[in-house]
Amino acid sequence: MLITKASSSEALLQIAETIKDQYTNKKIDEITLSIHNENNGNYEKELPYEPISKGKIIVTYDSESFGSTNIILNE
């Protein structure tokens, strides 16, 4: 899970590119992170607060490239 204040697809793409570069050649096939709003500390009954999902960042590696990024945002 990635909790971030980033609100634009450009900011999320920059995060994805940083992750992609950091894990290149580390023998990883794919990294999938769910993106959530920052926890505001609110609780409902006895259940912990679940940040609202913004989408996913998917970084995929294969033997022919240095990785690719895909950002899927919720509507």
Buried (B, 14 or more C-beta within 10 A) or exposed (E): EBEBEBEEEEEBBEBBBEBBEEBEEEEEEEBEBBBBBEEEEEEEEEEEEEBEEBBBBBBBBEEEEEBEBEBEEEE
